[in-house]
Amino acid sequence: MEFETVRVDGDGPVRHLVLNRPQVHNAVNAQLVADLQAACSAIDGDSNVRAVIVRGEGKSFCSGADLRQPRLSSLDNMLGSKAGARMYDTLLHLNAITIALCHGHLIGGGAVLPAACDFRIGSPSLRLTLNEVSIGFNLTWHANATLVNLVGPHRAKEMLLLGRTYDLETLEKFGFFTDSVEDDAALIAAGERLAAEIVNQPPVPTTVSKASINAQAMPMGRALQHLDHVAVGYMSKSENSRLARQTYFDDAPRIWGDD
């Protein structure tokens, strides 16, 4: 399996799904979404795969949306939102058990990709920011439900509405991570140890139990997620959203107009 922006390593029951745009901290563009979708679909078609370790090449796990992408029309933004949701759902519902190894920047979409995984291991180098609201958009990819399931609605509101940046210690208190390591160099070994535990479990009960827990955890979330795509289409034309994106790195107070 060869892709432009991701890499799949390994040929046994454990595979590494690697975000592979290290020159831009694995920023998300349309090609990365498409490649993740294709890679996850290919992995899901191989019954020999029992565990998937999801990680980022280079200095970060994923720095979120690639801001160099051109501004799109409302319809194109809605279609992009749907493509992202398909990718996210495919990752979330893989038959294999997924383990996210988190280091460096986890921003926006890069912060919620690990939430779609079954386990998350963090390194002290990580800094996680959910900045969608801060740049004038809503969280998409069907990721609200997974975030709420991980940290609860009160913390999810804090993380998303305020756009704060969090370190490993704080996120462990929130319950975001399954485990942690002392530094980046220890992440892969920790992920492979956990994957070995998974492979040692009987295949069918493991897969069925994962699916049952997912079904129990987010039935209503799925019923409401179509609103994500509608909201993205609206906010692509919002002057306040444009202003939010332009002034995200400014220190001055932002003055909002009528939308």
C-alpha positions as CSV (number, residue, x, y, z in Angstrom):
1,M,0.0,0.0,0.0
2,E,1.6,3.3,-1.1
3,F,0.1,6.7,-0.6
4,E,1.2,10.3,-1.0
5,T,0.8,11.6,2.5
6,V,0.6,8.5,4.7
7,R,2.6,5.3,5.1
8,V,1.6,1.8,6.2
9,D,4.5,-0.1,7.8
10,G,4.6,-3.8,8.7
11,D,3.2,-7.0,7.3
12,G,2.1,-9.0,10.3
13,P,-0.8,-8.6,12.8
14,V,0.5,-5.2,13.9
15,R,0.7,-2.3,11.4
16,H,1.9,1.3,11.7
17,L,-0.3,3.9,10.1
18,V,2.0,6.9,9.8
19,L,1.0,10.5,8.9
20,N,3.8,11.4,6.5
21,R,4.0,15.1,5.9
22,P,6.8,15.9,8.4
23,Q,7.8,19.1,6.6
24,V,4.5,20.7,7.7
25,H,4.1,18.8,11.0
26,N,1.7,16.4,9.2
27,A,-0.9,19.2,8.5
28,V,-4.2,18.0,7.2
29,N,-5.1,18.7,3.6
30,A,-7.6,17.0,1.2
31,Q,-5.0,14.5,0.1
32,L,-4.2,13.4,3.6
33,V,-7.9,12.9,4.3
34,A,-8.3,10.8,1.1
35,D,-5.1,8.8,1.9
36,L,-6.2,8.1,5.5
37,Q,-9.6,6.9,4.2
38,A,-8.0,4.6,1.6
39,A,-5.4,3.3,4.0
40,C,-8.0,2.5,6.7
41,S,-10.2,0.8,4.2
42,A,-7.3,-1.3,2.9
43,I,-6.3,-2.3,6.5
44,D,-9.9,-3.2,7.3
45,G,-10.0,-5.6,4.3
46,D,-7.1,-7.6,5.8
47,S,-8.3,-10.0,8.5
48,N,-4.7,-10.7,9.6
49,V,-4.4,-7.2,11.0
50,R,-5.2,-7.1,14.7
51,A,-3.7,-3.8,15.9
52,V,-2.9,-0.5,14.2
53,I,-0.5,2.0,15.7
54,V,-1.3,5.5,14.5
55,R,1.5,8.0,14.7
56,G,3.0,11.1,13.0
57,E,6.4,11.2,11.3
58,G,8.8,13.9,12.4
59,K,8.4,16.5,15.2
60,S,4.6,16.3,15.7
61,F,1.6,14.0,15.5
62,C,-0.5,16.4,13.5
63,S,-0.7,20.2,13.4
64,G,-4.3,20.4,12.1
65,A,-5.6,22.0,8.9
66,D,-3.1,23.1,6.4
67,L,-3.7,26.9,6.3
68,R,-2.1,27.1,2.9
69,Q,-5.1,25.5,1.3
70,P,-7.2,27.9,-0.9
71,R,-10.4,29.2,0.5
72,L,-13.3,27.1,-0.8
73,S,-16.9,27.7,-1.7
74,S,-19.7,26.7,0.8
75,L,-20.5,23.6,-1.2
76,D,-16.8,22.5,-1.4
77,N,-16.5,23.1,2.3
78,M,-19.5,20.9,3.0
79,L,-18.2,18.2,0.7
80,G,-14.8,18.4,2.4
81,S,-16.6,18.0,5.8
82,K,-18.4,14.9,4.6
83,A,-15.1,13.4,3.3
84,G,-13.4,14.0,6.6
85,A,-16.3,12.4,8.5
86,R,-16.1,9.3,6.3
87,M,-12.4,9.0,7.0
88,Y,-12.9,9.6,10.7
89,D,-15.7,7.0,10.9
90,T,-13.6,4.4,9.1
91,L,-10.8,4.9,11.5
92,L,-13.1,4.9,14.5
93,H,-14.8,1.6,13.4
94,L,-11.8,-0.4,12.2
95,N,-12.0,-4.0,13.1
96,A,-8.4,-3.8,14.4
97,I,-7.7,-2.2,17.7
98,T,-6.1,1.2,17.2
99,I,-3.4,2.9,19.3
100,A,-2.5,6.6,18.9
101,L,1.1,7.7,19.8
102,C,1.0,11.4,20.5
103,H,3.9,13.9,20.5
104,G,4.6,17.5,19.5
105,H,1.7,19.5,18.1
106,L,-1.9,18.1,18.1
107,I,-4.0,20.9,16.8
108,G,-7.6,20.9,15.5
109,G,-8.2,17.8,13.5
110,G,-4.8,16.5,14.8
111,A,-6.2,16.7,18.3
112,V,-9.3,14.6,17.6
113,L,-7.7,11.9,15.4
114,P,-6.4,10.2,18.6
115,A,-9.9,10.4,20.0
116,A,-11.1,8.1,17.2
117,C,-8.5,5.5,18.4
118,D,-9.1,2.9,21.1
119,F,-6.0,3.7,23.1
120,R,-3.8,6.9,23.4
121,I,-0.3,7.1,24.6
122,G,1.2,10.6,25.2
123,S,4.7,12.0,25.5
124,P,5.6,15.1,27.5
125,S,6.5,17.0,24.3
126,L,2.8,17.2,23.2
127,R,0.8,20.3,23.2
128,L,-2.9,19.9,22.2
129,T,-5.2,22.7,21.0
130,L,-8.7,22.5,19.7
131,N,-8.8,25.8,17.8
132,E,-11.8,25.4,15.5
133,V,-14.0,27.9,17.3
134,S,-11.1,30.3,17.7
135,I,-10.6,30.4,14.0
136,G,-14.3,30.8,13.2
137,F,-15.4,27.2,12.5
138,N,-17.1,24.2,14.3
139,L,-15.5,20.9,15.0
140,T,-16.4,18.4,12.2
141,W,-15.5,14.9,11.2
142,H,-18.1,13.5,13.6
143,A,-15.6,14.2,16.4
144,N,-17.8,15.9,18.9
145,A,-19.2,12.6,20.2
146,T,-15.8,11.0,20.6
147,L,-14.4,14.0,22.4
148,V,-17.4,14.1,24.8
149,N,-17.0,10.4,25.5
150,L,-13.4,10.8,26.4
151,V,-13.5,13.9,28.7
152,G,-17.2,14.5,29.4
153,P,-19.3,17.5,28.2
154,H,-17.9,20.0,30.7
155,R,-14.3,19.5,29.7
156,A,-15.2,19.2,26.0
157,K,-16.8,22.6,26.2
158,E,-13.7,24.1,27.9
159,M,-11.4,22.6,25.3
160,L,-13.4,23.5,22.3
161,L,-15.1,26.8,23.2
162,L,-12.0,28.4,24.8
163,G,-9.3,27.0,22.5
164,R,-6.8,26.6,25.2
165,T,-3.5,24.6,24.8
166,Y,-3.0,21.6,27.1
167,D,0.0,19.6,28.2
168,L,0.2,15.9,28.9
169,E,-0.2,16.2,32.7
170,T,-3.5,18.2,32.3
171,L,-4.9,15.8,29.7
172,E,-4.1,12.8,31.8
173,K,-6.2,14.4,34.6
174,F,-9.0,14.9,32.0
175,G,-8.9,11.1,31.1
176,F,-7.8,11.8,27.6
177,F,-4.8,9.4,27.6
178,T,-4.6,5.7,28.4
179,D,-0.9,5.8,29.2
180,S,2.1,8.0,29.0
181,V,5.9,7.7,28.4
182,E,8.9,9.7,29.6
183,D,9.9,11.0,26.1
184,D,9.2,10.7,22.4
185,A,11.8,8.0,21.9
186,A,9.8,5.6,24.2
187,L,6.5,6.0,22.3
188,I,6.9,3.3,19.6
189,A,8.1,0.6,22.1
190,A,5.1,1.4,24.4
191,G,2.7,1.2,21.4
192,E,4.2,-2.1,20.3
193,R,3.9,-3.6,23.8
194,L,0.3,-2.7,24.0
195,A,-0.3,-4.0,20.5
196,A,1.3,-7.3,21.6
197,E,-1.2,-7.5,24.4
198,I,-4.0,-7.0,22.0
199,V,-2.7,-9.7,19.6
200,N,-2.6,-12.1,22.5
201,Q,-6.3,-11.8,23.0
202,P,-8.8,-13.9,21.0
203,P,-9.6,-12.1,17.7
204,V,-13.4,-12.3,17.4
205,P,-14.4,-11.4,21.0
206,T,-11.9,-8.5,20.8
207,T,-13.4,-7.1,17.6
208,V,-17.0,-7.6,18.7
209,S,-16.5,-6.0,22.1
210,K,-14.9,-3.0,20.5
211,A,-17.9,-2.6,18.1
212,S,-20.4,-3.0,20.9
213,I,-18.7,-0.4,23.1
214,N,-18.7,2.0,20.2
215,A,-22.3,1.4,19.5
216,Q,-23.2,2.0,23.1
217,A,-21.1,5.1,23.4
218,M,-22.4,7.3,20.6
219,P,-25.8,6.5,19.1
220,M,-27.2,10.0,19.5
221,G,-24.0,11.6,18.3
222,R,-24.5,10.0,14.9
223,A,-28.0,11.2,14.7
224,L,-27.0,14.9,14.9
225,Q,-23.7,15.0,13.0
226,H,-25.3,16.2,9.7
227,L,-25.4,19.6,11.3
228,D,-21.6,19.8,11.2
229,H,-21.7,19.9,7.4
230,V,-24.4,22.6,7.3
231,A,-22.5,24.7,9.8
232,V,-19.3,24.5,7.8
233,G,-21.1,25.7,4.7
234,Y,-22.5,28.7,6.5
235,M,-19.3,29.7,8.3
236,S,-17.3,29.6,5.0
237,K,-19.3,32.8,4.1
238,S,-19.3,34.3,7.6
239,E,-17.4,37.6,7.9
240,N,-16.9,36.9,11.6
241,S,-15.3,33.5,10.7
242,R,-13.0,35.3,8.2
243,L,-12.0,37.8,10.8
244,A,-11.4,35.0,13.4
245,R,-9.1,33.2,11.1
246,Q,-7.2,36.4,10.1
247,T,-6.7,37.6,13.7
248,Y,-6.1,34.2,15.4
249,F,-2.5,35.1,16.2
250,D,-3.1,38.7,17.3
251,D,-3.1,39.9,20.9
252,A,-5.6,42.7,20.4
253,P,-9.3,42.2,21.3
254,R,-11.4,41.1,18.4
255,I,-14.5,43.1,17.5
256,W,-17.3,41.0,16.0
257,G,-19.9,42.3,13.5
258,D,-23.4,41.0,12.6
259,D,-23.6,37.8,10.7
